[in-house]
Amino acid sequence: MTAGVFALGMMSVATSEARHENPLVKMTHRAQDHAEDLRYEFKRHYRHSGGYRHLICDVDVILEELEHVDRLARNVCHDSLRHIRRNLLEVDERAHHLSDVVRGIECGRYGGRIDCDTRKAKELIACLKETVCEMEEFVDDEMRRHGGHYDRGYRHRDVGPRGSSWSWSWNSGGGREVRGEDVLREILLRLGSR
């Protein structure tokens, strides 16, 4: 009985965590699944084609980029969104390139042979491209929601100027950065002149 209650409790925690997961992380996992399935499809049926290594190399790059997106998506800020957007552009370009390579293999451009119909690979590539497009739209919306200007607001540093243990700065979006130490100095000067 106790083991059953414990297992049920663990399942509800896992379900609860999955429910509150970042939507970008969920989409990234879906794209990774498509890319993994594609890699399996290429290994299983395209091994004897002249473009096999090219396909595997491109899928591996896609998987690396998506792994990087997954890490960045877990702690999203405007800078990471910009970085994610660049990663997604790379994934999108590679996915479109995979479509071209599969078409080239289909018409014999690379030599060798394939051991299947290419529809499965084309469907997986289409799913990957669709998911990446969804991710790009989500990131674009998040970037707009976060204000568009990446250094607006507070930026914390580990060690501030003059050996202080912390420092902050504010950029109002007008391009002029004001450091916290300068603001404090100005306040003290004004109070002292009274």
N, C-alpha and C positions, 0 to 999 in steps of 0.2 A: 504494500500500500504506500509506504513512504517513498519508495523508488518511483512509483507512478506519479505521485504528487510532485516530486522533484523534477521528473522529466516534463510534466505538464508545465511547471513553472519555468523551466528552461526554454520550452517551446514558446511560451507567451512572451518571454524576454526577447527571444530572437525575432518573433513576429513584430513585437513593438518596435524594436530597433529598425527592422526592415521598413515598417510603415513610415517612420520619421526620417528615412534616408533622403539625402539630397537628390533632387530629380536629375541633376547633371551626372551624378555618380551612377544612378540607375541607367541612364541612357548610355553612359560610357561602358557599363558592363554589358549592355545589349549589343553595342558595337563590337566589343571584344569577343563576344560569343559568335557573332557573324564572321569576324575575321578568323577565329579559331576553326570554325566550320569550313570556311573557305580554304584555309591551310590544309585541313584534312582532305578536302575534296581534291586539291591540287596534288597532294602526296599520293593519294590513292589512284587517281585517274590520269594525271598529266605527267607522270614520272618519265615517260618515254618521248615526250615532246621536246623539241629544241628550245622552247621557251620556259622549261620547267624551273631552272635555277632563277631566272628572272622573276617568275611568279612568286616563288618562295621568298626571295630577297625582298620584294615589294610588300608581301604580307607581313614579313618580320618587322619591317620598318613601320608599317601601320600599327602592329601590336605594340611596338616600343613607344610610339607616339601616344597611343591610347592609354598605356600604362602611366605615362607622364601626365596625361590629362586627368586620370583617376587620382593620382597623388595631389595634383593642384586643386582639383574640384572639392577636396575634403576640407579645405580652408580657403574659401573664396574671398578675394578682395579685388579691387579694380585691376591692379597689376597682374594678378594671376589670371583674371579674365582675359586680359590682352594676350598673355602667354598662351592660354588655352586656345584662344581664337587662332593664333599662328599655328599651333599644333593641328587644329582641325582643318585649316587650309591645306596643310601638308597631307593629312589623311585623305581629304577630298581629292586632291590632285592624284595621289597614288591609286585611289579607288577608280578614278576615271581612266588612269593609265592601265590598270588591270583589265578593264573592259576592252581597251584597245588590243592588249596582248592576247586576251582570250579570242577575240575576233581574228587576230592574225594567226593564231594557232589553228583556228577553225578552217581558215582558207589556205593553210599549208605554208604560210610565210616563214615559219621557223623550222620546218622540217620535222622529222620524227612522226610519231602517231599519238593519238589520244585514245583511251580505252573506254570512252563513254560519250554520251550526248552532252553538249556544253550548256544545256538549259539550266542545270542545277547550279553551276558556277555563276552563270549570268543572274540567276535569281538571288543568290547569296550576295553578289556584288551590288545588285539593285537594293537589297535590304540594308547593306552596309552604307551605301550612299544616302539612302533615305534617312537612316538614323543619324548620320553625320550632319545632314542638312537640318534635321530637327535640333541637334545639339548647337549648331551655329546660330540658329534663330533664338534659342534659349539664351545663349551667351550674349548675343547682340541686345536682347531685351534686358538682361541683367546689367550690361554695361550702360545702357540708357538709364536704367533705374538707379544705378550708382553714380549718376551725375555726369558722365562723359569726360570730365577732366580728371585725369588720373591722380594728380597730386593736390587735389583740393582737400582741405581738412588737415587733421593732425597726422604727423608721421613721427613715430617714436624711434629713437636710436638707443643702442645699448650704452654707449658712452658719449656724453655731450662734450662740448668744447671746454677748454680750461680745466680738464680733469674732473668735471662733475660726474656724478654717477648716472644722471639722466638728463635728457634734454627733449624739448618738443618744439615743433615749428608749425606755423599756420600759413597756408597760401590761400588767399581769398579768391583765387581764380584770375586775378589780374596780373599774375606773373611775378609779383614782388613777394618774396618770402620773408616772414618776420619770425625771428627766433624768440623763444620764450625768455631767454636771458635779457634780450634787448627790451622786451616789453616790461619786464620786472625793473630793469634799470630806469626806464622812462618813467614808470609809476613812482619809483623812489625819488627821482629827481624832481618831479612835479610836487610830490608831498613835501619835500625838503624846501622848496621855494615858497611855501605858504607861510 
